[in-house]
Structure formats: C-alpha cells, structure tokens
C-alpha cells in the first residue's frame, strides 16, 4: 500500500505558506532524537529514511521523493524526531514551522487527506511488523526447543500436547511452526499424525521429522537479526 504523493499543483499552492530550502547530496535533513520543529515537503530530489538499531547502526527503512512530507510525525505527536533523513541527491523542499504547517492543513483539505493516508499506511505497517515479530518469536522458541531435545540421529518425535504443556504454546501454533520449518527446508521427512483421546475426546498431535541442525541454527539466527 503506497501513500499518494502531493500533486504538483498543491505543492505550488503551498509555496505561499512555506519557505524554499535546499539540501546537498549527503546532507542530513532531520536527525533522529532531535527536536521536531519543522516539516518539509520535497519538491525535487530524493532522501533516505534511517532508523538506529539496538547496536546504534543506521538501518534504511524507506525512501522519499517529490511530493512527500518529511517530519510531520513529530509535529502531530509533539515528540522528538523518530528517524534520520539524509539527502541522496540534491534536494529542494518547502519548509514549514509548526504553526505554518497546521495552518496549511486547515486551508487545504487535500493536505489533510494526504496526512490521513500516511497515518493509515504507517498503522498498517506497524500491525504487520507486530504480527511478524510474534511469529518470529514463536519460531525462535520452537527452534531452540527442537535443538535441545534432538538425539544423535537428528531424528525427533514430538508429542505436541506435551510440548504445549512445557512451553505454554497452543498445539495449533506449534504445528504451524513445525510446518514453517519444513517449508524453509530446516527439517525434513515431516509426518504429523492426529489422534483422538477416547475418554476426553480431545485431539492430540504427534510430529516426527529429521532435523538439519546447522540449517535450523542459521534460520533462527536470521529471523532473530531481522526482528531486532
């Protein structure tokens, strides 16, 4: 889902409310953690949007070009900059302080629509990242569990209900994780059997497969680093 860009006609109208500024290739437009005191609308050129990871390294999370707004999040939420933005070409932009930008929103409904569309997209991205993080945590827990109980033959048989009791994870989610490992090629010869307990009527699952430990460890390491 790509956010719409401001039209050139609207950007031209907004020139009467802001000031034109320029940034050279490699120059920082906004810096993560600094005060959010201005909003920029890009007229020409492109920028990279960067976030710091837990190790302090800048990680590319997006790009922006003509018609894009930079820095509106800090203005609306009254917070410091949430990302660093650097010019990857010579950039020409319109600059607005808080009062000027809020006034422009009240005067131009198209600008309000754009802001809403950006916020909706970001909410969707946050939701997707949350789902991915939850799924990755499940895979990491199950991957480490399998590595802990594997025998010398690299073959394993699991009573999924017992695993569920030990880990606190639902049987269905455990089955999903095991199937994901099979699709990723880190386990082989997967067989899942379902049995119905005669007295309680509760379904029990049993999984049998062969593990390739090196692949499983690499897979766990990969999804762990991606979701830092």
MIVOBA-746699 format. One line per 3 residues: number of its first residue (from 1); their letters; for each residue x, y, z of C-alpha. Coordinates in Angstrom, 2 decimals. Example, Ala and Ser with C-alpha at 12.3 -4.5 7.8 and 13.67 -1.06 7.14 Angstrom:
<nodes>
1> AS> 12.30/-4.50/7.80 ~ 13.67/-1.06/7.14
</nodes>
This chain:
<nodes>
1> XXX> 0.00/0.00/0.00 ~ 1.80/3.12/-1.23 ~ 0.86/6.53/0.11
4> XXX> -0.27/9.02/-2.54 ~ 2.05/11.93/-3.24 ~ 1.03/15.56/-3.08
7> XXX> 0.23/16.86/-6.54 ~ 2.47/19.46/-8.13 ~ -0.46/21.92/-8.19
10> XXX> -0.94/21.56/-4.43 ~ 2.80/21.88/-3.78 ~ 2.79/25.09/-5.86
13> XXX> -0.08/26.44/-3.75 ~ 1.78/25.57/-0.55 ~ 4.75/27.68/-1.66
16> XXX> 2.82/30.70/-0.41 ~ 2.77/29.20/3.11 ~ 6.31/27.86/3.39
19> XXX> 9.90/28.75/2.55 ~ 12.06/27.06/-0.07 ~ 15.21/25.38/1.27
22> XXX> 17.91/23.25/-0.34 ~ 20.00/20.29/0.87 ~ 23.09/18.94/-0.83
25> XXX> 23.80/15.27/-1.54 ~ 24.68/13.53/1.76 ~ 23.33/16.34/3.95
28> XXX> 21.11/15.48/6.94 ~ 17.58/16.88/6.64 ~ 16.39/15.75/10.09
31> XXX> 18.16/13.73/12.79 ~ 16.63/11.05/14.99 ~ 16.23/12.19/18.59
34> XXX> 16.42/15.92/17.81 ~ 13.59/18.39/18.34 ~ 10.83/18.21/15.74
37> XXX> 10.40/21.88/14.88 ~ 9.89/21.82/11.11 ~ 8.08/19.92/8.36
40> XXX> 9.47/19.56/4.85 ~ 7.68/18.89/1.57 ~ 10.06/17.63/-1.10
43> XXX> 9.83/19.42/-4.45 ~ 12.86/17.87/-6.15 ~ 15.32/15.11/-5.26
46> XXX> 15.28/12.06/-3.02 ~ 16.08/11.15/0.59 ~ 16.70/8.01/2.62
49> XXX> 14.86/7.42/5.89 ~ 17.06/5.73/8.50 ~ 16.45/4.27/11.98
52> XXX> 19.03/3.28/14.58 ~ 19.10/-0.40/15.53 ~ 19.94/-1.62/19.08
55> XXX> 23.65/-1.57/18.14 ~ 23.49/2.09/17.11 ~ 23.78/1.43/13.37
58> XXX> 21.63/3.28/10.87 ~ 19.21/0.94/9.07 ~ 17.43/2.00/5.87
61> XXX> 13.65/1.84/6.40 ~ 12.41/3.82/3.41 ~ 12.95/6.44/0.74
64> XXX> 11.02/9.56/-0.23 ~ 10.88/11.79/-3.27 ~ 8.94/14.67/-4.83
67> XXX> 5.53/15.22/-3.21 ~ 6.50/13.51/0.06 ~ 6.27/15.10/3.52
70> XXX> 9.12/14.74/5.99 ~ 8.85/15.29/9.75 ~ 5.11/15.58/10.26
73> XXX> 5.04/12.81/12.90 ~ 6.96/14.87/15.44 ~ 4.70/17.87/14.86
76> XXX> 1.48/15.90/15.40 ~ 2.70/13.79/18.32 ~ 4.82/16.56/19.88
79> XXX> 7.83/14.23/20.09 ~ 11.45/14.32/19.01 ~ 12.43/13.10/15.55
82> XXX> 11.65/9.40/15.14 ~ 14.10/8.86/12.26 ~ 17.06/10.38/10.45
85> XXX> 16.55/11.63/6.90 ~ 19.51/12.15/4.56 ~ 19.61/13.53/1.05
88> XXX> 20.72/11.01/-1.58 ~ 20.69/13.71/-4.25 ~ 20.49/17.47/-4.24
91> XXX> 17.10/18.25/-2.68 ~ 14.78/21.20/-2.95 ~ 11.98/21.40/-0.38
94> XXX> 9.39/23.63/1.26 ~ 9.96/24.25/4.97 ~ 7.18/24.93/7.50
97> XXX> 7.31/25.57/11.23 ~ 4.59/24.02/13.42 ~ 2.16/26.93/13.19
100> XXX> 2.59/27.35/9.45 ~ 2.04/23.65/8.78 ~ -1.07/23.39/10.95
103> XXX> -2.45/26.50/9.26 ~ -1.80/24.95/5.82 ~ -3.70/21.80/6.85
106> XXX> -6.73/23.89/7.83 ~ -6.65/25.74/4.49 ~ -6.05/22.82/2.13
109> XXX> -8.28/19.71/2.55 ~ -6.07/17.78/0.10 ~ -3.20/18.10/2.57
112> XXX> -5.38/16.69/5.35 ~ -6.26/13.71/3.14 ~ -2.58/13.06/2.46
115> XXX> -1.72/13.15/6.18 ~ -4.54/10.71/6.98 ~ -3.39/8.32/4.23
118> XXX> 0.17/8.37/5.58 ~ -1.01/7.65/9.12 ~ -3.20/4.76/7.90
121> XXX> -0.26/3.26/5.98 ~ 2.02/3.54/8.99 ~ -0.56/1.89/11.23
124> XXX> -0.81/-0.98/8.75 ~ 2.97/-1.35/8.68 ~ 3.13/-1.37/12.49
127> XXX> 0.45/-4.07/12.64 ~ 2.31/-6.19/10.07 ~ 5.58/-5.81/11.96
130> XXX> 3.85/-6.80/15.20 ~ 2.45/-9.95/13.58 ~ 5.84/-10.78/12.09
133> XXX> 7.56/-10.22/15.44 ~ 5.10/-12.52/17.23 ~ 5.52/-15.23/14.58
136> XXX> 9.30/-14.91/14.71 ~ 9.30/-15.24/18.49 ~ 7.27/-18.45/18.15
139> XXX> 9.74/-19.84/15.59 ~ 12.74/-18.95/17.77 ~ 11.22/-20.64/20.84
142> XXX> 10.29/-23.78/18.91 ~ 13.62/-23.90/17.06 ~ 15.59/-23.78/20.31
145> XXX> 13.27/-26.38/21.85 ~ 13.92/-28.77/18.96 ~ 17.70/-28.25/19.20
148> XXX> 17.55/-29.01/22.94 ~ 15.72/-32.34/22.57 ~ 17.23/-33.68/19.35
151> XXX> 19.01/-37.05/19.60 ~ 22.24/-38.20/17.97 ~ 20.39/-39.46/14.89
154> XXX> 19.00/-35.98/14.14 ~ 15.51/-37.50/14.23 ~ 12.79/-36.45/16.59
157> XXX> 9.28/-37.46/17.60 ~ 7.20/-34.91/19.46 ~ 4.04/-35.30/21.47
160> XXX> 2.71/-31.86/20.60 ~ 0.39/-31.73/23.62 ~ 3.39/-32.36/25.90
163> XXX> 5.37/-29.64/24.14 ~ 2.38/-27.32/24.56 ~ 2.32/-28.04/28.29
166> XXX> 6.05/-27.37/28.63 ~ 6.18/-24.19/26.56 ~ 2.70/-22.73/27.12
169> XXX> 2.18/-22.51/23.34 ~ -1.07/-23.73/21.75 ~ -0.85/-27.02/19.83
172> XXX> -2.07/-25.35/16.63 ~ 0.72/-22.76/16.80 ~ 3.32/-25.47/17.43
175> XXX> 2.08/-27.34/14.34 ~ 2.24/-24.11/12.35 ~ 5.85/-23.51/13.45
178> XXX> 6.87/-27.07/12.53 ~ 5.25/-26.74/9.11 ~ 7.09/-23.42/8.60
181> XXX> 10.39/-25.13/9.41 ~ 9.58/-27.81/6.84 ~ 8.79/-25.21/4.17
184> XXX> 12.07/-23.45/4.97 ~ 13.94/-26.73/4.50 ~ 15.42/-26.84/8.01
187> XXX> 13.54/-30.05/8.86 ~ 12.84/-32.99/6.56 ~ 10.54/-36.00/6.24
190> XXX> 7.84/-34.36/8.31 ~ 4.91/-36.54/9.39 ~ 2.09/-35.18/11.54
193> XXX> -0.49/-37.57/12.94 ~ -3.69/-36.74/14.74 ~ -5.23/-38.94/17.41
196> XXX> -8.47/-38.56/19.32 ~ -8.35/-39.35/23.03 ~ -11.19/-41.83/23.55
199> XXX> -12.23/-40.67/27.03 ~ -11.86/-36.91/26.78 ~ -12.48/-36.52/23.05
202> XXX> -9.50/-34.15/22.89 ~ -7.36/-34.19/19.75 ~ -3.67/-34.91/20.22
205> XXX> -0.99/-34.36/17.62 ~ 2.30/-36.15/17.10 ~ 5.08/-34.90/14.85
208> XXX> 8.00/-36.88/13.51 ~ 10.78/-35.41/11.39 ~ 14.50/-35.22/10.71
211> XXX> 16.41/-32.09/11.68 ~ 19.34/-30.49/9.94 ~ 20.84/-28.70/12.98
214> XXX> 23.12/-26.33/11.06 ~ 20.23/-25.13/8.91 ~ 17.96/-24.71/11.92
217> XXX> 20.58/-22.69/13.82 ~ 21.17/-20.47/10.78 ~ 17.43/-19.98/10.33
220> XXX> 16.98/-18.98/14.00 ~ 19.91/-16.57/13.78 ~ 18.49/-15.00/10.63
223> XXX> 14.99/-14.34/11.94 ~ 16.44/-13.11/15.23 ~ 18.59/-10.48/13.49
226> XXX> 15.79/-9.39/11.14 ~ 13.47/-8.67/14.07 ~ 15.87/-6.80/16.33
</nodes>
